[in-house]
Amino acid sequence: MQFFKLFTDTEFWIFNDPVVGVFYTEETNPTFDSKTFSLVDKKENYLSYQIGTKIFENFLIEAIHSPTKPELTFAIAYLLK
C-alpha cells in the first residue's frame, strides 16, 4: 500500500514535481534453514518513507528508507503518458 503527495507545478533546473510518500509493505523472503537444508519463507511487515522527484518529464527518481532496516534504496521509474 502506498500513500504519496506529488507537488505539481514545482520546477527547478531538470527537476520537477517532487514527491513525498509512505509505503506499507508485506513481503515474503526465502531464507535458508541449515537444520533442514531447505528454504523457509520469512514474512516481514514494515513502513518505509520515500522522497523523490520527476526528471526530464518521464522519469521518477526516489530514495526509499525504512526505520527498521539499515539500507537505503534508490529507485528509477519510467512514467508512461
C-alpha positions as CSV (number, residue, x, y, z in Angstrom):
1,M,0.0,0.0,0.0
2,Q,1.3,3.4,-0.9
3,F,0.3,7.0,0.0
4,F,2.1,9.9,-1.6
5,K,1.8,13.5,-2.4
6,L,3.0,14.9,-5.7
7,F,3.8,18.6,-5.7
8,T,2.8,19.6,-9.2
9,D,3.9,22.9,-10.8
10,T,7.2,22.9,-8.9
11,E,10.2,23.2,-11.1
12,F,13.9,23.7,-10.5
13,W,16.5,23.1,-13.3
14,I,15.8,19.5,-14.6
15,F,13.9,18.5,-11.5
16,N,10.1,19.0,-11.3
17,D,7.1,17.6,-9.4
18,P,8.7,16.5,-6.1
19,V,7.0,13.5,-4.4
20,V,6.9,12.5,-0.7
21,G,5.2,9.3,0.4
22,V,4.7,6.5,2.9
23,F,4.7,2.7,2.0
24,Y,3.3,-0.2,4.0
25,T,5.0,-3.4,2.7
26,E,4.3,-7.0,3.4
27,E,6.8,-9.3,1.8
28,T,8.0,-12.9,2.0
29,N,11.7,-13.6,1.7
30,P,13.1,-17.1,1.4
31,T,15.8,-17.9,4.0
32,F,18.0,-21.0,4.2
33,D,17.3,-23.2,7.2
34,S,20.6,-25.0,8.0
35,K,18.8,-27.6,10.2
36,T,16.6,-28.9,7.4
37,F,18.7,-27.8,4.4
38,S,15.7,-26.2,2.8
39,L,14.3,-22.7,2.1
40,V,11.8,-21.3,4.6
41,D,9.6,-18.3,4.0
42,K,10.2,-15.4,6.3
43,K,7.3,-12.9,6.4
44,E,8.0,-9.2,7.1
45,N,5.8,-6.2,7.5
46,Y,7.3,-2.7,7.7
47,L,6.7,1.0,6.9
48,S,9.1,3.0,4.7
49,Y,9.3,6.6,3.5
50,Q,10.1,8.0,0.1
51,I,11.3,11.3,-1.2
52,G,11.8,11.8,-4.9
53,T,11.3,14.0,-8.0
54,K,10.4,13.7,-11.7
55,I,13.3,14.4,-14.0
56,F,13.1,15.1,-17.7
57,E,9.3,14.8,-17.5
58,N,9.3,11.0,-18.0
59,F,11.5,9.6,-15.1
60,L,10.8,9.4,-11.4
61,I,13.9,9.0,-9.1
62,E,13.3,8.2,-5.5
63,A,15.1,7.4,-2.2
64,I,13.3,4.9,0.0
65,H,14.1,4.3,3.6
66,S,12.6,2.1,6.4
67,P,13.4,3.0,10.0
68,T,13.5,-0.8,10.9
69,K,16.0,-1.7,8.1
70,P,19.6,-0.4,7.8
71,E,19.6,0.1,4.0
72,L,18.6,3.0,1.8
73,T,17.1,2.1,-1.6
74,F,17.2,4.2,-4.7
75,A,14.7,3.6,-7.5
76,I,14.2,5.0,-11.0
77,A,10.9,4.6,-12.8
78,Y,9.9,5.4,-16.4
79,L,6.5,7.1,-16.5
80,L,4.2,6.3,-19.4
81,K,1.9,9.0,-20.6
